[in-house]
Amino acid sequence: MQTFLSYGDGESAVKITFQNERILDLLEHPKAKKDSEYDELNTLVLDCISIQEKCDSMLVAISLEYKKELNTHMIKRQLKSHLQKNT
């Protein structure tokens, strides 16, 4: 997911986010029989949650950038249309 986000590909990262949520749900409710296995899984879950939160914040930043680009494009389009009407 971080690789996709580093390229600014928010759409692919969102797909991975949904997959990760399912994996995290499974990891949060392990059927581990030993405490050591449970501790290892708990550490893994905490690491996954940390990475997921980092990626979520990156997704928000990419989303805001998409919105800025869209707004800029719409303003240019409206300006061009307005200038064409006045000429």
PDB file of N, CA, C and O in Angstrom:
ATOM      1  N   MET A   1       0.831  -1.175   0.000  1.00  0.00           N
ATOM      2  CA  MET A   1       0.000   0.000   0.000  1.00  0.00           C
ATOM      3  C   MET A   1       0.881   1.246   0.000  1.00  0.00           C
ATOM      4  O   MET A   1       0.596   2.216  -0.702  1.00  0.00           O
ATOM      5  N   GLN A   2       1.937   1.213   0.779  1.00  0.00           N
ATOM      6  CA  GLN A   2       2.817   2.374   0.830  1.00  0.00           C
ATOM      7  C   GLN A   2       3.457   2.645  -0.529  1.00  0.00           C
ATOM      8  O   GLN A   2       3.684   3.799  -0.893  1.00  0.00           O
ATOM      9  N   THR A   3       3.747   1.579  -1.278  1.00  0.00           N
ATOM     10  CA  THR A   3       4.317   1.764  -2.613  1.00  0.00           C
ATOM     11  C   THR A   3       3.336   2.489  -3.512  1.00  0.00           C
ATOM     12  O   THR A   3       3.716   3.427  -4.213  1.00  0.00           O
ATOM     13  N   PHE A   4       2.057   2.061  -3.502  1.00  0.00           N
ATOM     14  CA  PHE A   4       1.050   2.725  -4.318  1.00  0.00           C
ATOM     15  C   PHE A   4       0.904   4.185  -3.913  1.00  0.00           C
ATOM     16  O   PHE A   4       0.780   5.067  -4.763  1.00  0.00           O
ATOM     17  N   LEU A   5       0.921   4.429  -2.614  1.00  0.00           N
ATOM     18  CA  LEU A   5       0.758   5.799  -2.123  1.00  0.00           C
ATOM     19  C   LEU A   5       1.950   6.664  -2.505  1.00  0.00           C
ATOM     20  O   LEU A   5       1.793   7.858  -2.761  1.00  0.00           O
ATOM     21  N   SER A   6       3.135   6.077  -2.546  1.00  0.00           N
ATOM     22  CA  SER A   6       4.316   6.864  -2.913  1.00  0.00           C
ATOM     23  C   SER A   6       4.232   7.325  -4.362  1.00  0.00           C
ATOM     24  O   SER A   6       4.833   8.334  -4.729  1.00  0.00           O
ATOM     25  N   TYR A   7       3.480   6.583  -5.196  1.00  0.00           N
ATOM     26  CA  TYR A   7       3.257   6.994  -6.581  1.00  0.00           C
ATOM     27  C   TYR A   7       2.021   7.875  -6.724  1.00  0.00           C
ATOM     28  O   TYR A   7       1.723   8.350  -7.820  1.00  0.00           O
ATOM     29  N   GLY A   8       1.301   8.096  -5.626  1.00  0.00           N
ATOM     30  CA  GLY A   8       0.093   8.912  -5.678  1.00  0.00           C
ATOM     31  C   GLY A   8      -1.114   8.146  -6.182  1.00  0.00           C
ATOM     32  O   GLY A   8      -2.107   8.754  -6.582  1.00  0.00           O
ATOM     33  N   ASP A   9      -1.046   6.819  -6.169  1.00  0.00           N
ATOM     34  CA  ASP A   9      -2.143   5.989  -6.648  1.00  0.00           C
ATOM     35  C   ASP A   9      -3.070   5.651  -5.487  1.00  0.00           C
ATOM     36  O   ASP A   9      -2.974   4.576  -4.895  1.00  0.00           O
ATOM     37  N   GLY A  10      -3.963   6.576  -5.171  1.00  0.00           N
ATOM     38  CA  GLY A  10      -4.867   6.396  -4.047  1.00  0.00           C
ATOM     39  C   GLY A  10      -5.900   5.316  -4.270  1.00  0.00           C
ATOM     40  O   GLY A  10      -6.333   4.662  -3.321  1.00  0.00           O
ATOM     41  N   GLU A  11      -6.308   5.119  -5.546  1.00  0.00           N
ATOM     42  CA  GLU A  11      -7.348   4.133  -5.828  1.00  0.00           C
ATOM     43  C   GLU A  11      -6.885   2.716  -5.495  1.00  0.00           C
ATOM     44  O   GLU A  11      -7.629   1.948  -4.887  1.00  0.00           O
ATOM     45  N   SER A  12      -5.675   2.373  -5.885  1.00  0.00           N
ATOM     46  CA  SER A  12      -5.148   1.036  -5.576  1.00  0.00           C
ATOM     47  C   SER A  12      -4.931   0.877  -4.081  1.00  0.00           C
ATOM     48  O   SER A  12      -5.155  -0.197  -3.522  1.00  0.00           O
ATOM     49  N   ALA A  13      -4.495   1.951  -3.438  1.00  0.00           N
ATOM     50  CA  ALA A  13      -4.260   1.891  -1.999  1.00  0.00           C
ATOM     51  C   ALA A  13      -5.559   1.680  -1.234  1.00  0.00           C
ATOM     52  O   ALA A  13      -5.571   1.000  -0.208  1.00  0.00           O
ATOM     53  N   VAL A  14      -6.653   2.258  -1.725  1.00  0.00           N
ATOM     54  CA  VAL A  14      -7.950   2.067  -1.061  1.00  0.00           C
ATOM     55  C   VAL A  14      -8.361   0.601  -1.109  1.00  0.00           C
ATOM     56  O   VAL A  14      -8.877   0.066  -0.128  1.00  0.00           O
ATOM     57  N   LYS A  15      -8.133  -0.050  -2.249  1.00  0.00           N
ATOM     58  CA  LYS A  15      -8.461  -1.479  -2.364  1.00  0.00           C
ATOM     59  C   LYS A  15      -7.676  -2.291  -1.327  1.00  0.00           C
ATOM     60  O   LYS A  15      -8.218  -3.191  -0.685  1.00  0.00           O
ATOM     61  N   ILE A  16      -6.413  -1.959  -1.181  1.00  0.00           N
ATOM     62  CA  ILE A  16      -5.577  -2.671  -0.216  1.00  0.00           C
ATOM     63  C   ILE A  16      -6.043  -2.382   1.209  1.00  0.00           C
ATOM     64  O   ILE A  16      -5.990  -3.255   2.076  1.00  0.00           O
ATOM     65  N   THR A  17      -6.504  -1.144   1.446  1.00  0.00           N
ATOM     66  CA  THR A  17      -6.998  -0.781   2.776  1.00  0.00           C
ATOM     67  C   THR A  17      -8.142  -1.693   3.185  1.00  0.00           C
ATOM     68  O   THR A  17      -8.172  -2.175   4.317  1.00  0.00           O
ATOM     69  N   PHE A  18      -9.083  -1.937   2.282  1.00  0.00           N
ATOM     70  CA  PHE A  18     -10.212  -2.812   2.608  1.00  0.00           C
ATOM     71  C   PHE A  18      -9.743  -4.235   2.888  1.00  0.00           C
ATOM     72  O   PHE A  18     -10.274  -4.896   3.780  1.00  0.00           O
ATOM     73  N   GLN A  19      -8.757  -4.710   2.139  1.00  0.00           N
ATOM     74  CA  GLN A  19      -8.212  -6.041   2.393  1.00  0.00           C
ATOM     75  C   GLN A  19      -7.523  -6.080   3.754  1.00  0.00           C
ATOM     76  O   GLN A  19      -7.668  -7.049   4.500  1.00  0.00           O
ATOM     77  N   ASN A  20      -6.775  -5.030   4.074  1.00  0.00           N
ATOM     78  CA  ASN A  20      -6.061  -4.979   5.350  1.00  0.00           C
ATOM     79  C   ASN A  20      -7.026  -4.962   6.526  1.00  0.00           C
ATOM     80  O   ASN A  20      -6.753  -5.578   7.556  1.00  0.00           O
ATOM     81  N   GLU A  21      -8.142  -4.270   6.390  1.00  0.00           N
ATOM     82  CA  GLU A  21      -9.112  -4.221   7.482  1.00  0.00           C
ATOM     83  C   GLU A  21      -9.608  -5.624   7.814  1.00  0.00           C
ATOM     84  O   GLU A  21      -9.763  -5.971   8.985  1.00  0.00           O
ATOM     85  N   ARG A  22      -9.851  -6.419   6.796  1.00  0.00           N
ATOM     86  CA  ARG A  22     -10.309  -7.793   7.029  1.00  0.00           C
ATOM     87  C   ARG A  22      -9.227  -8.614   7.721  1.00  0.00           C
ATOM     88  O   ARG A  22      -9.511  -9.394   8.631  1.00  0.00           O
ATOM     89  N   ILE A  23      -7.985  -8.430   7.283  1.00  0.00           N
ATOM     90  CA  ILE A  23      -6.864  -9.155   7.893  1.00  0.00           C
ATOM     91  C   ILE A  23      -6.690  -8.727   9.345  1.00  0.00           C
ATOM     92  O   ILE A  23      -6.479  -9.566  10.221  1.00  0.00           O
ATOM     93  N   LEU A  24      -6.777  -7.420   9.600  1.00  0.00           N
ATOM     94  CA  LEU A  24      -6.629  -6.930  10.971  1.00  0.00           C
ATOM     95  C   LEU A  24      -7.729  -7.482  11.869  1.00  0.00           C
ATOM     96  O   LEU A  24      -7.470  -7.824  13.023  1.00  0.00           O
ATOM     97  N   ASP A  25      -8.948  -7.572  11.356  1.00  0.00           N
ATOM     98  CA  ASP A  25     -10.040  -8.155  12.143  1.00  0.00           C
ATOM     99  C   ASP A  25      -9.726  -9.595  12.521  1.00  0.00           C
ATOM    100  O   ASP A  25      -9.972 -10.017  13.651  1.00  0.00           O
ATOM    101  N   LEU A  26      -9.183 -10.346  11.570  1.00  0.00           N
ATOM    102  CA  LEU A  26      -8.829 -11.744  11.856  1.00  0.00           C
ATOM    103  C   LEU A  26      -7.705 -11.829  12.884  1.00  0.00           C
ATOM    104  O   LEU A  26      -7.715 -12.700  13.754  1.00  0.00           O
ATOM    105  N   LEU A  27      -6.733 -10.916  12.779  1.00  0.00           N
ATOM    106  CA  LEU A  27      -5.601 -10.947  13.704  1.00  0.00           C
ATOM    107  C   LEU A  27      -5.982 -10.483  15.105  1.00  0.00           C
ATOM    108  O   LEU A  27      -5.379 -10.916  16.087  1.00  0.00           O
ATOM    109  N   GLU A  28      -6.973  -9.609  15.203  1.00  0.00           N
ATOM    110  CA  GLU A  28      -7.373  -9.117  16.512  1.00  0.00           C
ATOM    111  C   GLU A  28      -8.112 -10.182  17.325  1.00  0.00           C
ATOM    112  O   GLU A  28      -8.232 -10.060  18.544  1.00  0.00           O
ATOM    113  N   HIS A  29      -8.600 -11.212  16.662  1.00  0.00           N
ATOM    114  CA  HIS A  29      -9.322 -12.282  17.347  1.00  0.00           C
ATOM    115  C   HIS A  29      -8.649 -13.623  17.052  1.00  0.00           C
ATOM    116  O   HIS A  29      -9.246 -14.504  16.434  1.00  0.00           O
ATOM    117  N   PRO A  30      -7.400 -13.765  17.502  1.00  0.00           N
ATOM    118  CA  PRO A  30      -6.672 -14.994  17.181  1.00  0.00           C
ATOM    119  C   PRO A  30      -7.190 -16.188  17.978  1.00  0.00           C
ATOM    120  O   PRO A  30      -7.772 -16.052  19.054  1.00  0.00           O
ATOM    121  N   LYS A  31      -6.956 -17.334  17.413  1.00  0.00           N
ATOM    122  CA  LYS A  31      -7.304 -18.580  18.107  1.00  0.00           C
ATOM    123  C   LYS A  31      -6.021 -19.231  18.620  1.00  0.00           C
ATOM    124  O   LYS A  31      -5.871 -20.453  18.604  1.00  0.00           O
ATOM    125  N   ALA A  32      -5.109 -18.386  19.072  1.00  0.00           N
ATOM    126  CA  ALA A  32      -3.819 -18.883  19.565  1.00  0.00           C
ATOM    127  C   ALA A  32      -4.020 -19.628  20.879  1.00  0.00           C
ATOM    128  O   ALA A  32      -4.782 -19.198  21.745  1.00  0.00           O
ATOM    129  N   LYS A  33      -3.321 -20.750  21.008  1.00  0.00           N
ATOM    130  CA  LYS A  33      -3.467 -21.560  22.206  1.00  0.00           C
ATOM    131  C   LYS A  33      -2.408 -21.219  23.244  1.00  0.00           C
ATOM    132  O   LYS A  33      -2.591 -21.491  24.431  1.00  0.00           O
ATOM    133  N   LYS A  34      -1.311 -20.630  22.809  1.00  0.00           N
ATOM    134  CA  LYS A  34      -0.228 -20.328  23.732  1.00  0.00           C
ATOM    135  C   LYS A  34      -0.094 -18.819  23.876  1.00  0.00           C
ATOM    136  O   LYS A  34      -0.358 -18.058  22.946  1.00  0.00           O
ATOM    137  N   ASP A  35       0.325 -18.410  25.071  1.00  0.00           N
ATOM    138  CA  ASP A  35       0.505 -16.988  25.329  1.00  0.00           C
ATOM    139  C   ASP A  35       1.581 -16.382  24.434  1.00  0.00           C
ATOM    140  O   ASP A  35       1.450 -15.239  23.994  1.00  0.00           O
ATOM    141  N   SER A  36       2.642 -17.137  24.160  1.00  0.00           N
ATOM    142  CA  SER A  36       3.719 -16.603  23.320  1.00  0.00           C
ATOM    143  C   SER A  36       3.222 -16.354  21.900  1.00  0.00           C
ATOM    144  O   SER A  36       3.579 -15.354  21.276  1.00  0.00           O
ATOM    145  N   GLU A  37       2.396 -17.267  21.394  1.00  0.00           N
ATOM    146  CA  GLU A  37       1.823 -17.069  20.062  1.00  0.00           C
ATOM    147  C   GLU A  37       0.909 -15.850  20.061  1.00  0.00           C
ATOM    148  O   GLU A  37       0.899 -15.063  19.115  1.00  0.00           O
ATOM    149  N   TYR A  38       0.145 -15.709  21.137  1.00  0.00           N
ATOM    150  CA  TYR A  38      -0.754 -14.569  21.239  1.00  0.00           C
ATOM    151  C   TYR A  38       0.042 -13.270  21.290  1.00  0.00           C
ATOM    152  O   TYR A  38      -0.349 -12.289  20.659  1.00  0.00           O
ATOM    153  N   ASP A  39       1.149 -13.243  22.028  1.00  0.00           N
ATOM    154  CA  ASP A  39       1.986 -12.050  22.117  1.00  0.00           C
ATOM    155  C   ASP A  39       2.578 -11.683  20.755  1.00  0.00           C
ATOM    156  O   ASP A  39       2.623 -10.508  20.389  1.00  0.00           O
ATOM    157  N   GLU A  40       3.025 -12.680  20.018  1.00  0.00           N
ATOM    158  CA  GLU A  40       3.562 -12.432  18.680  1.00  0.00           C
ATOM    159  C   GLU A  40       2.483 -11.867  17.765  1.00  0.00           C
ATOM    160  O   GLU A  40       2.724 -10.910  17.028  1.00  0.00           O
ATOM    161  N   LEU A  41       1.296 -12.460  17.814  1.00  0.00           N
ATOM    162  CA  LEU A  41       0.197 -11.962  16.994  1.00  0.00           C
ATOM    163  C   LEU A  41      -0.211 -10.549  17.412  1.00  0.00           C
ATOM    164  O   LEU A  41      -0.523  -9.712  16.565  1.00  0.00           O
ATOM    165  N   ASN A  42      -0.207 -10.292  18.702  1.00  0.00           N
ATOM    166  CA  ASN A  42      -0.565  -8.970  19.199  1.00  0.00           C
ATOM    167  C   ASN A  42       0.432  -7.921  18.697  1.00  0.00           C
ATOM    168  O   ASN A  42       0.040  -6.824  18.299  1.00  0.00           O
ATOM    169  N   THR A  43       1.717  -8.266  18.720  1.00  0.00           N
ATOM    170  CA  THR A  43       2.743  -7.357  18.202  1.00  0.00           C
ATOM    171  C   THR A  43       2.529  -7.114  16.715  1.00  0.00           C
ATOM    172  O   THR A  43       2.636  -5.983  16.241  1.00  0.00           O
ATOM    173  N   LEU A  44       2.230  -8.173  15.991  1.00  0.00           N
ATOM    174  CA  LEU A  44       1.971  -8.050  14.560  1.00  0.00           C
ATOM    175  C   LEU A  44       0.760  -7.156  14.304  1.00  0.00           C
ATOM    176  O   LEU A  44       0.788  -6.311  13.408  1.00  0.00           O
ATOM    177  N   VAL A  45      -0.291  -7.338  15.080  1.00  0.00           N
ATOM    178  CA  VAL A  45      -1.493  -6.519  14.928  1.00  0.00           C
ATOM    179  C   VAL A  45      -1.169  -5.053  15.176  1.00  0.00           C
ATOM    180  O   VAL A  45      -1.605  -4.186  14.419  1.00  0.00           O
ATOM    181  N   LEU A  46      -0.417  -4.771  16.220  1.00  0.00           N
ATOM    182  CA  LEU A  46      -0.058  -3.385  16.524  1.00  0.00           C
ATOM    183  C   LEU A  46       0.770  -2.768  15.405  1.00  0.00           C
ATOM    184  O   LEU A  46       0.579  -1.602  15.058  1.00  0.00           O
ATOM    185  N   ASP A  47       1.691  -3.548  14.838  1.00  0.00           N
ATOM    186  CA  ASP A  47       2.481  -3.055  13.708  1.00  0.00           C
ATOM    187  C   ASP A  47       1.592  -2.781  12.498  1.00  0.00           C
ATOM    188  O   ASP A  47       1.744  -1.761  11.825  1.00  0.00           O
ATOM    189  N   CYS A  48       0.666  -3.696  12.228  1.00  0.00           N
ATOM    190  CA  CYS A  48      -0.251  -3.522  11.098  1.00  0.00           C
ATOM    191  C   CYS A  48      -1.130  -2.294  11.297  1.00  0.00           C
ATOM    192  O   CYS A  48      -1.359  -1.535  10.355  1.00  0.00           O
ATOM    193  N   ILE A  49      -1.615  -2.099  12.492  1.00  0.00           N
ATOM    194  CA  ILE A  49      -2.462  -0.940  12.782  1.00  0.00           C
ATOM    195  C   ILE A  49      -1.662   0.343  12.579  1.00  0.00           C
ATOM    196  O   ILE A  49      -2.180   1.315  12.030  1.00  0.00           O
ATOM    197  N   SER A  50      -0.426   0.353  13.011  1.00  0.00           N
ATOM    198  CA  SER A  50       0.426   1.532  12.844  1.00  0.00           C
ATOM    199  C   SER A  50       0.628   1.856  11.369  1.00  0.00           C
ATOM    200  O   SER A  50       0.509   3.009  10.956  1.00  0.00           O
ATOM    201  N   ILE A  51       0.933   0.834  10.582  1.00  0.00           N
ATOM    202  CA  ILE A  51       1.120   1.033   9.139  1.00  0.00           C
ATOM    203  C   ILE A  51      -0.184   1.493   8.494  1.00  0.00           C
ATOM    204  O   ILE A  51      -0.181   2.372   7.632  1.00  0.00           O
ATOM    205  N   GLN A  52      -1.293   0.898   8.913  1.00  0.00           N
ATOM    206  CA  GLN A  52      -2.592   1.269   8.356  1.00  0.00           C
ATOM    207  C   GLN A  52      -2.915   2.734   8.656  1.00  0.00           C
ATOM    208  O   GLN A  52      -3.413   3.447   7.785  1.00  0.00           O
ATOM    209  N   GLU A  53      -2.638   3.183   9.869  1.00  0.00           N
ATOM    210  CA  GLU A  53      -2.902   4.580  10.230  1.00  0.00           C
ATOM    211  C   GLU A  53      -2.038   5.524   9.408  1.00  0.00           C
ATOM    212  O   GLU A  53      -2.499   6.579   8.971  1.00  0.00           O
ATOM    213  N   LYS A  54      -0.787   5.144   9.200  1.00  0.00           N
ATOM    214  CA  LYS A  54       0.122   5.958   8.390  1.00  0.00           C
ATOM    215  C   LYS A  54      -0.398   6.055   6.956  1.00  0.00           C
ATOM    216  O   LYS A  54      -0.414   7.135   6.365  1.00  0.00           O
ATOM    217  N   CYS A  55      -0.816   4.934   6.414  1.00  0.00           N
ATOM    218  CA  CYS A  55      -1.337   4.912   5.048  1.00  0.00           C
ATOM    219  C   CYS A  55      -2.657   5.689   4.942  1.00  0.00           C
ATOM    220  O   CYS A  55      -2.904   6.368   3.946  1.00  0.00           O
ATOM    221  N   ASP A  56      -3.492   5.585   5.966  1.00  0.00           N
ATOM    222  CA  ASP A  56      -4.745   6.338   5.962  1.00  0.00           C
ATOM    223  C   ASP A  56      -4.485   7.837   5.893  1.00  0.00           C
ATOM    224  O   ASP A  56      -5.170   8.556   5.165  1.00  0.00           O
ATOM    225  N   SER A  57      -3.503   8.305   6.643  1.00  0.00           N
ATOM    226  CA  SER A  57      -3.195   9.739   6.613  1.00  0.00           C
ATOM    227  C   SER A  57      -2.637  10.131   5.242  1.00  0.00           C
ATOM    228  O   SER A  57      -2.905  11.227   4.749  1.00  0.00           O
ATOM    229  N   MET A  58      -1.862   9.232   4.630  1.00  0.00           N
ATOM    230  CA  MET A  58      -1.361   9.510   3.290  1.00  0.00           C
ATOM    231  C   MET A  58      -2.502   9.538   2.281  1.00  0.00           C
ATOM    232  O   MET A  58      -2.492  10.351   1.357  1.00  0.00           O
ATOM    233  N   LEU A  59      -3.485   8.655   2.450  1.00  0.00           N
ATOM    234  CA  LEU A  59      -4.648   8.656   1.564  1.00  0.00           C
ATOM    235  C   LEU A  59      -5.423   9.966   1.664  1.00  0.00           C
ATOM    236  O   LEU A  59      -5.894  10.497   0.659  1.00  0.00           O
ATOM    237  N   VAL A  60      -5.549  10.476   2.874  1.00  0.00           N
ATOM    238  CA  VAL A  60      -6.240  11.753   3.058  1.00  0.00           C
ATOM    239  C   VAL A  60      -5.487  12.850   2.314  1.00  0.00           C
ATOM    240  O   VAL A  60      -6.098  13.676   1.636  1.00  0.00           O
ATOM    241  N   ALA A  61      -4.168  12.859   2.440  1.00  0.00           N
ATOM    242  CA  ALA A  61      -3.361  13.881   1.763  1.00  0.00           C
ATOM    243  C   ALA A  61      -3.510  13.771   0.246  1.00  0.00           C
ATOM    244  O   ALA A  61      -3.640  14.786  -0.440  1.00  0.00           O
ATOM    245  N   ILE A  62      -3.493  12.553  -0.276  1.00  0.00           N
ATOM    246  CA  ILE A  62      -3.658  12.360  -1.721  1.00  0.00           C
ATOM    247  C   ILE A  62      -5.051  12.794  -2.153  1.00  0.00           C
ATOM    248  O   ILE A  62      -5.210  13.423  -3.199  1.00  0.00           O
ATOM    249  N   SER A  63      -6.045  12.467  -1.364  1.00  0.00           N
ATOM    250  CA  SER A  63      -7.413  12.863  -1.672  1.00  0.00           C
ATOM    251  C   SER A  63      -7.544  14.387  -1.733  1.00  0.00           C
ATOM    252  O   SER A  63      -8.195  14.924  -2.630  1.00  0.00           O
ATOM    253  N   LEU A  64      -6.933  15.064  -0.792  1.00  0.00           N
ATOM    254  CA  LEU A  64      -6.966  16.533  -0.804  1.00  0.00           C
ATOM    255  C   LEU A  64      -6.270  17.088  -2.044  1.00  0.00           C
ATOM    256  O   LEU A  64      -6.712  18.080  -2.623  1.00  0.00           O
ATOM    257  N   GLU A  65      -5.184  16.443  -2.444  1.00  0.00           N
ATOM    258  CA  GLU A  65      -4.469  16.883  -3.647  1.00  0.00           C
ATOM    259  C   GLU A  65      -5.336  16.678  -4.886  1.00  0.00           C
ATOM    260  O   GLU A  65      -5.362  17.532  -5.773  1.00  0.00           O
ATOM    261  N   TYR A  66      -6.051  15.541  -4.954  1.00  0.00           N
ATOM    262  CA  TYR A  66      -6.974  15.307  -6.065  1.00  0.00           C
ATOM    263  C   TYR A  66      -8.040  16.390  -6.115  1.00  0.00           C
ATOM    264  O   TYR A  66      -8.379  16.887  -7.189  1.00  0.00           O
ATOM    265  N   LYS A  67      -8.569  16.756  -4.951  1.00  0.00           N
ATOM    266  CA  LYS A  67      -9.601  17.795  -4.895  1.00  0.00           C
ATOM    267  C   LYS A  67      -9.052  19.129  -5.369  1.00  0.00           C
ATOM    268  O   LYS A  67      -9.740  19.857  -6.085  1.00  0.00           O
ATOM    269  N   LYS A  68      -7.826  19.465  -4.984  1.00  0.00           N
ATOM    270  CA  LYS A  68      -7.214  20.715  -5.426  1.00  0.00           C
ATOM    271  C   LYS A  68      -7.068  20.734  -6.943  1.00  0.00           C
ATOM    272  O   LYS A  68      -7.382  21.730  -7.595  1.00  0.00           O
ATOM    273  N   GLU A  69      -6.584  19.615  -7.501  1.00  0.00           N
ATOM    274  CA  GLU A  69      -6.416  19.530  -8.948  1.00  0.00           C
ATOM    275  C   GLU A  69      -7.759  19.658  -9.663  1.00  0.00           C
ATOM    276  O   GLU A  69      -7.861  20.343 -10.681  1.00  0.00           O
ATOM    277  N   LEU A  70      -8.777  19.005  -9.134  1.00  0.00           N
ATOM    278  CA  LEU A  70     -10.103  19.083  -9.729  1.00  0.00           C
ATOM    279  C   LEU A  70     -10.634  20.508  -9.683  1.00  0.00           C
ATOM    280  O   LEU A  70     -11.168  21.005 -10.675  1.00  0.00           O
ATOM    281  N   ASN A  71     -10.491  21.167  -8.542  1.00  0.00           N
ATOM    282  CA  ASN A  71     -10.948  22.550  -8.417  1.00  0.00           C
ATOM    283  C   ASN A  71     -10.212  23.467  -9.377  1.00  0.00           C
ATOM    284  O   ASN A  71     -10.822  24.333 -10.004  1.00  0.00           O
ATOM    285  N   THR A  72      -8.902  23.282  -9.494  1.00  0.00           N
ATOM    286  CA  THR A  72      -8.112  24.097 -10.419  1.00  0.00           C
ATOM    287  C   THR A  72      -8.595  23.895 -11.850  1.00  0.00           C
ATOM    288  O   THR A  72      -8.754  24.859 -12.600  1.00  0.00           O
ATOM    289  N   HIS A  73      -8.827  22.651 -12.222  1.00  0.00           N
ATOM    290  CA  HIS A  73      -9.300  22.345 -13.575  1.00  0.00           C
ATOM    291  C   HIS A  73     -10.676  22.971 -13.817  1.00  0.00           C
ATOM    292  O   HIS A  73     -10.920  23.545 -14.878  1.00  0.00           O
ATOM    293  N   MET A  74     -11.570  22.861 -12.836  1.00  0.00           N
ATOM    294  CA  MET A  74     -12.908  23.417 -12.999  1.00  0.00           C
ATOM    295  C   MET A  74     -12.860  24.944 -13.128  1.00  0.00           C
ATOM    296  O   MET A  74     -13.592  25.521 -13.932  1.00  0.00           O
ATOM    297  N   ILE A  75     -12.009  25.590 -12.348  1.00  0.00           N
ATOM    298  CA  ILE A  75     -11.882  27.050 -12.429  1.00  0.00           C
ATOM    299  C   ILE A  75     -11.346  27.467 -13.798  1.00  0.00           C
ATOM    300  O   ILE A  75     -11.851  28.415 -14.399  1.00  0.00           O
ATOM    301  N   LYS A  76     -10.334  26.770 -14.288  1.00  0.00           N
ATOM    302  CA  LYS A  76      -9.791  27.077 -15.614  1.00  0.00           C
ATOM    303  C   LYS A  76     -10.853  26.889 -16.692  1.00  0.00           C
ATOM    304  O   LYS A  76     -10.966  27.690 -17.621  1.00  0.00           O
ATOM    305  N   ARG A  77     -11.617  25.832 -16.552  1.00  0.00           N
ATOM    306  CA  ARG A  77     -12.671  25.552 -17.538  1.00  0.00           C
ATOM    307  C   ARG A  77     -13.744  26.641 -17.510  1.00  0.00           C
ATOM    308  O   ARG A  77     -14.188  27.104 -18.561  1.00  0.00           O
ATOM    309  N   GLN A  78     -14.157  27.049 -16.315  1.00  0.00           N
ATOM    310  CA  GLN A  78     -15.156  28.102 -16.197  1.00  0.00           C
ATOM    311  C   GLN A  78     -14.620  29.425 -16.734  1.00  0.00           C
ATOM    312  O   GLN A  78     -15.344  30.159 -17.407  1.00  0.00           O
ATOM    313  N   LEU A  79     -13.376  29.731 -16.446  1.00  0.00           N
ATOM    314  CA  LEU A  79     -12.766  30.958 -16.928  1.00  0.00           C
ATOM    315  C   LEU A  79     -12.697  30.961 -18.453  1.00  0.00           C
ATOM    316  O   LEU A  79     -13.008  31.964 -19.095  1.00  0.00           O
ATOM    317  N   LYS A  80     -12.293  29.842 -19.019  1.00  0.00           N
ATOM    318  CA  LYS A  80     -12.205  29.721 -20.472  1.00  0.00           C
ATOM    319  C   LYS A  80     -13.601  29.903 -21.091  1.00  0.00           C
ATOM    320  O   LYS A  80     -13.754  30.603 -22.092  1.00  0.00           O
ATOM    321  N   SER A  81     -14.593  29.279 -20.499  1.00  0.00           N
ATOM    322  CA  SER A  81     -15.968  29.409 -21.003  1.00  0.00           C
ATOM    323  C   SER A  81     -16.451  30.847 -20.888  1.00  0.00           C
ATOM    324  O   SER A  81     -17.094  31.365 -21.801  1.00  0.00           O
ATOM    325  N   HIS A  82     -16.149  31.478 -19.793  1.00  0.00           N
ATOM    326  CA  HIS A  82     -16.555  32.872 -19.575  1.00  0.00           C
ATOM    327  C   HIS A  82     -15.878  33.794 -20.586  1.00  0.00           C
ATOM    328  O   HIS A  82     -16.527  34.683 -21.138  1.00  0.00           O
ATOM    329  N   LEU A  83     -14.589  33.596 -20.835  1.00  0.00           N
ATOM    330  CA  LEU A  83     -13.850  34.433 -21.771  1.00  0.00           C
ATOM    331  C   LEU A  83     -14.343  34.226 -23.208  1.00  0.00           C
ATOM    332  O   LEU A  83     -14.381  35.171 -23.997  1.00  0.00           O
ATOM    333  N   GLN A  84     -14.717  32.999 -23.540  1.00  0.00           N
ATOM    334  CA  GLN A  84     -15.230  32.724 -24.886  1.00  0.00           C
ATOM    335  C   GLN A  84     -16.586  33.393 -25.094  1.00  0.00           C
ATOM    336  O   GLN A  84     -16.879  33.837 -26.204  1.00  0.00           O
ATOM    337  N   LYS A  85     -17.409  33.477 -24.072  1.00  0.00           N
ATOM    338  CA  LYS A  85     -18.706  34.115 -24.191  1.00  0.00           C
ATOM    339  C   LYS A  85     -18.576  35.631 -24.370  1.00  0.00           C
ATOM    340  O   LYS A  85     -19.400  36.252 -25.042  1.00  0.00           O
ATOM    341  N   ASN A  86     -17.556  36.213 -23.777  1.00  0.00           N
ATOM    342  CA  ASN A  86     -17.366  37.653 -23.815  1.00  0.00           C
ATOM    343  C   ASN A  86     -16.601  38.126 -25.040  1.00  0.00           C
ATOM    344  O   ASN A  86     -16.426  39.331 -25.217  1.00  0.00           O
ATOM    345  N   THR A  87     -16.140  37.216 -25.892  1.00  0.00           N
ATOM    346  CA  THR A  87     -15.405  37.648 -27.073  1.00  0.00           C
ATOM    347  C   THR A  87     -16.235  37.601 -28.323  1.00  0.00           C
ATOM    348  O   THR A  87     -15.747  37.939 -29.401  1.00  0.00           O
TER     349      THR A  87
END
